Amino acid sequence: MQFTRAERISLKLHPELNERWVQSLIASDPKILGLGDLVLRDKERSQPRAGRLDLLLQHPEGKLRYEVEVQLGPTDETHIIRTIEYWDIERKRYPQYNHCAVLVAEDVTSRFLNVVSLFNGFIPLIALQMQALKVGEHTTLVFTKVMDELSRGPVDEDEDAAATPTDRPYWERQGTKATVQLADELLSIAREIDPSLELKYNKLYIGLSRAGQPFNFVIFRPKKKHIRAEIRLPQADDIDGKIEHAGIETLDYDETYKSYRLALSADDITKHRELLLELMRASYQGRI
């Protein structure tokens, strides 16, 4: 295998490659940002009394939109404010969607991270550091996530949910005895990973606990004809492919809690036990 050394170049100082070139590359293939299978909704989107948003991207099967601002060189106050302002305008204009601000810059400074981390949790914000590399006669871009939006925890990890526990008969009324029994089957799979796990009955869902404390890498919602298992994993093409190949019925990926939502029958649990174990194991390892 032949090795070619990559040379980092500055787009801000480059005589030909500019911000418009970067915007066009992202617009033609939004996947290069590493934020999932996104599609372009708009480019240079006009904002009322606030200039133009560089790129508006959206998850094709969900209700999550990304307001993306591109900056060459190091981050500065102007672009930070502009990124947040465009995010705020879009979320107010289109409240039916979830919105996330994204700032792309060649140099995401430590000062920027210190300041913006104060907002994180109130403003969903992602920072991507962009490197332009010349490899032989070719130029490529590499995007590295240096700050992710704050992940929301499951409801029963907060103080309010602890005050609303329930019991098994409650869920047998919400679903059926048969679909609640499916939670026992799924618990038996989870116990192959951690034998100490127990079911924890909450009014919003059936979760898991370990040593008496919530440990919700997967939660269950029994319905009348099936049980919905929500497995917390970052969305990825290989996982999508495995679930699709198995033929398991799914709902839209939950962008808020970063979970795959699977509608499972008793036959599904028996037939796809190994796949469910694989997904749960990956989720479990992401929580410890």
Secondary structure, DSSP 8 states (H G I E B T S, - for coil): -----EEEE-STT-SS--HHHHHHHHHH-GGGGSS-S-EEEEEEEEETTTEEEEEEEE-TTSSEEEEEEEEEEE--HHHHHHHHHHHHHHHHH-TTSEEEEEEEEEE--HHHHHHHTTTTTTS-EEEEEEEEEEETTEEEEEEEEEE-------GGGSHHHHT-B--HHHHHHHS-HHHHHHHHHHHHHHTTT-TT-EEEEBSS-EEEEETTEE--SEEEEE-SS-EEEEEE----HHHHHHHHHHT-EE---BTTTTEEEEEE-HHHHHHTHHHHHHHHHHHHHHH-
